[in-house]
Amino acid sequence: MTLKINGKTIEIDAEPEMPLLWALRDIVGLKGTKFGCGIAACGACTVLIDGEPQRACAVTLGDVEGEVTTIEGLSPDGTLHAVQEAWIEQQVAQCGYCQSGQIMSAVALLAETPDPSDEEIDEAMQGNLCRCGTYPRIRAAIRLASRKLAGA
């Protein structure tokens, strides 16, 4: 089957029932999307499909309709996306395992809601779990990224 991933058309030789997560990691070689729980409950495997956050462990290849963007595809020119910059500046990551999923959900939130309230941030991010408990820094980073994207 043919998928568009991070702006590139990629042929994938796999069964349609294979989870997108395993195709991304094991076939395409994009390791930024993490396996967390395998049941779409933790958000570590979040990618964007046509801009919408989706759990790659729960989406099969046969169900993918649209362009897939992974953490590696946020900045094709090699620079950091504003959300990634804010993550670094706010020192969000501790262990870092959940961060690619967190960042992808934050990017989707800011694309839809450029200046979100704390409630909107909490709602959009509620499906992304962080065992290190960096939620206050995640919220601060999303606010900073919002300002960066607005040019402030």
N, C-alpha and C positions, 0 to 999 in steps of 0.2 A: 504494500500500500504506500501511498504518497502522502506525506505530511509536510506542512510548512512550519518550520521551527526556527525561531529567531531570525526570520526573514529569508531563510534558505529552504528550498524544496529538497526534501530528503526521502529517499526510497527506503522503506523498512520492510524487511522480510520476516514477518512474524504473524502469529495468529491474531485475528481481530479481538479475541477475548483477553489478550495480554494487557495488563494495566499499563497506562501511559508511563508511569513512574519507571517501570523496568525497561521499557524501550528507551526512554531518555538516558538512563544511567548505563545500561548494559549494552545496548546496540549503538546508540548515538554517541555515547561517551561523555555526556554532560552530567557531571557528578554534583553540581550545586544543589539540585533538588534532592532532598533527603528523605529516607524512609524513617517514619516515626512509629506509627501504630498499625498501619495497614487497613484501618477501618474508617478513614476520613474523619477522625475525631480530634487529631492534634494539630493539624495544619502545617507540619514540617515539609510536606510535599507540595505545597501550594505553588501552582503555576498560573499564568493567565492564558485563557483561551478566548480570543477576540476581546481581550481587555477585562474579562470577568475572572475573578479568582476561582479556581477549581482545584480539588484535591486529586493529584495525579495518581494516587494509589487506588482511587475509586472510579476513575474514568478509563474505560477500555479503549484500545486503539480504534476499534470499530465505531466507537461513539464520538470520536474527536471530529468536530465540525468547526473549522476555523483555524486561525493561526495560533500556534502555541508560542508563548514567550516564557523563557526560564530566566533565572537570575543572571545567567551568562549573557542573555540577550537584551538586558535593560539598556546597555550602552554599547552599541555596536562599534562606536568609534574609539573605544578603549578608555574613555573617561568614566568617572563615576556618575551615576544618576544622583539627582538632588537628595533622594531618600537615602541612598548609600552614604553620601557625604554627611548627612544629618546623623545617621547611625554612628558614624565614626566620631563626629564632634560631640555627641551626647554620651559616648562610651556605653552604648546599649549592650553590646555582647559581653557575656561572661563566658559560658562554655561555647556559645555560638551555634549550637546544633540547630536550633529552631529559626535562626535568623533569616535564611533565604525565604522561608515561607512567610515570616513576619513582614519582610521587606516587600514581597510580591503583593501581599494583602494591602499594605500601606500604599503602594503605588496605585493599585486599583481604586482605593478609597479616594486618594487625592485627584485622580483623573475624573472621578464622578462628583466629588465634593471638595473643591479647591481650598476651602477654609472651614474645615469641620469643627464642630463643637466637641467638647470632651465626651459627651454622650454619643455622638456620631462615631468618634474614634473607638470608644469602648464597644459599640455595637458591631462595627466593621471588623474589629480585631478579636472578638470574643471566641472565635473558633481556632485561634492560634495560641497554643499553650507554650509557656516558657517555664521550665522547671527551675530556673534560676530566679524567677520573680522580678524581672527587669521591667515590669509594666509601666511604672512611672517614667522611666527613661524612654521607653517605646513611645509613650504619649508625647513626651517632650520632643523627641526626634521627629515625630509626625508634624507637630506644630512648626518646628524649625524648617522642615522640608517644605511645608506649605508656604512659609515666607520666602524661601529660596526660589520656589517655582513661580511665585508672584513677582519676583524681582526685587524684593525688599532687602 
